[in-house]
Amino acid sequence: MINENMNDNKDDLLASAWNDKLTEDYVDQWGELLLHKKVPEFCNLLPTEIVLDIGCGSGAAVRAIASNLTTGHATGIAPTPKMLEIATKLTVKDSNFQQVTYLLAGAEKIPVESESCDLVLAVNTLHHWVNVNDGLNEVLRILKPSGRFVSVDDLWEESVEYSQEQANDKDNENSSCKHELKTRNGIVKLLNKTGFTNISNSEHREPDATASIITGYKA
């Protein structure tokens, strides 16, 4: 399933890669959350599925998925070498690590074969993609027919930080597009425009695991 020609998209990787300090700070604060453990439930994971997580961070969601697989496999991609180094170290301590692969890549050029995945995930990463249109077209390419894409994200519109970001960037067109990717309606509209079908839009609320869950299927 894995294509070894991983670094044809160097410009995209450079544009989205984080430095080591930012990576380590992110992992310390957001790397291991209850939310990640809920991901298999959020996406109605089947134990035989081939799954790819875009922007896998320290691999928490990938490991949660792998722990629910029997014959399936979970691949995590990220454009930051340090992040993948951390994810690999954490994963080899896990008994399910043999069902996990990590690849250096961004959403815009995913190094797996066409129609090879049952499920593609973006957990709090969609608004970080360098080119969301290219990324979603790649998702459609790698999904099997009737495969699904699931965006799991914070309920940004309810946060003070989101309101402040909007106010600060109201005259910046690029920032406005990124803000749209933090709204449930914006994500649904984008999936519709890209060609996904049977789109569902729900939310999950419990202490330390509150999220929007948007699912779209490949026709």
N, C-alpha and C positions, 0 to 999 in steps of 0.2 A: 504493500500500500504506500510506502514512503518513497518519495522522490529525493534522491540525494543531492540534486542540483538546487541547493537551498539559498544561495546568496546572489541570485540574479537581480534582486530588488534592493541593492545596497543603498540607493538614495532614500527609499522609503524607510529602511531600517535606521539609517542615520537620523532621519527627521523625527522618528518616534522613540528612539532609544533614550533611556535615562542614564544619568551618571551613577557611579557606585553609591555615593552618599544618599542621593534621592531614593535609590532602590532600597537601600538598607533601612532608611527612615520609613518608607512605605510598608515594608514587610513588618517592621516593629509595630506599626500602628494598625495596619489593615490586613496583614498577611493571613491570619488564622482567625476566622470569625465563625460564629454559629451559622450565619447565613450560608457559608460555603458547604456546611454539612447538610443543609436543606436542599441543595441543588438537585440531587437525584430525585427527590420528591417533586420539586418544582417542574421538572421537565419530563415527569412520568417515565423515568428511565427503565428500559428493559435490560435484563442481564446479558443479553447476547449482542448488544449494540456496539457499533464502532462510533466513537465520539471524539470530537475535536473542540478544544476550548481555546478561543482566541483571546490573547492577553492573559495568560494563565497565572501571572504573578508568581507567588511562591508555591503554586501547585496544590493549594488546599482543596479547590473544587475538583481538580483532576483526581486527587487521592480519594475524595468522597465518592466519586463516580466509580473508580476502580474497585473500591471495597464492596460495591453492589453488582459487580460484573462476574459472570461465570466464564463464558467463552468470548466475551467482548473485549474491546481495547480502548484505552483513553490516551489521546495525544494532546499535549499542551504546547502552544506556540507563544513566543514573546520576542520582541525585537531587541531585548536587552540581555547581553551575555551574563551579566552578574545575576539577574533575576533567575535565569535558567540554572546557573550554578547553585543558587540557594534552593531552588525547587528540587533539583536532583539530589542534593544532600539530604533534604527532608524526606524525600520519597524512598531512598534506598533503606531507610530505617523502617519502612512500612512493609508488611508482609505481602502486599499486593503490587509491589513495585514492578514485577515482571509484566504486568498488564499496562504499563505506562511508558510513553515515549515523549521526550521533549525536543522541540526543534526551534532553531533560531529563525524567526520569520515574522513578518507583519501580516495584517489582514489583506493587504493589497496583492500579495502573491503568496499563496499558501502551497507549500511543497508536498502536496498529496495528490493522488490520481483523481481524475474526474469520476463522479458518481461512486465514491468510496466510503462515504460517511452516512450514518443514519441520523445523527444529531450533531449540530454545531451550536456552540454556546458563546455568548458574550456576557460575562459577569462583571458589571460595572466598568465596561471598557468601550462601549460603542462610541462614546463622545471623545475618546482618545485616538480613534483611528485617523490616520493621515488623510485618507480619501475614502469616505464611507460608501460612496457609490461603487467604486472599484472593489472595495471589500465585500459588499453584499453580492456583487456579481460573482466574486470568487466563491462565496458561500453557496450560491446556486450551482456553480460548476461542480463543486466537490460533493454536494448532497446527492444521495440516491433519489430516484423518483419517489415522491411522497415522503422524503426525508424532511426534517424540521429544523428550523433555526429558533433558538430561544434566547431572548435578551432578558437577563435578570439585572435589575438596577435599583438604586435607591429611589425613594419617592422624593425626588429633588424639589418638586414644586412646593412641597410643604416646609422646606428648610429656609432659614433666614439667609444662609450663605448664598443660596440660589437667587433670591431676590436682590441681594447686594451685587452679585455678579451681573445680573441683567441691567441694573441701574448704572453700573460702572461702564458697561460695554454696549450701551444702547445704540451708539452711532457706529459700531464696528460690525460690518456685515459678516465677516468670518466668525466672529464670536457669537453673533445671533444664530448662525447655523448650528454651532456647537450647543447653544442653549436649547434649540429645538430637539436635539438628540438626548436631552435630559427630561423631556416631557413624554408622557405616554402617548398623547395624540400625535406628537411629532414622529415618534418611532413607528406607530401604526401607519401613518401617512406614507412614510418612507418605504416601509415594507410593501405596501400596496403598489406604490409607484415602481418598485423594483421588480414586481411580478410574483411575490409570494401570495398564497391563497389561504383561505380558512383561518384568518388571523384572529387570535383570541387575546384579550387584554384583561388581566386580573391583578389582584394584589394580595399579598400575604402580610399579616400583622401579628407579631408577637414580640415580646421584649428581646432586643438584640438580633432580630431576624425579620425586619420589615422591608418589603421589596415590591416592586412592580415586576410582573412576569408576562412578557409578550411573546407569543409563539406564532410563527408563520410557516407554512408548508410549501415545499416545492411542488409545482403541478406535475 
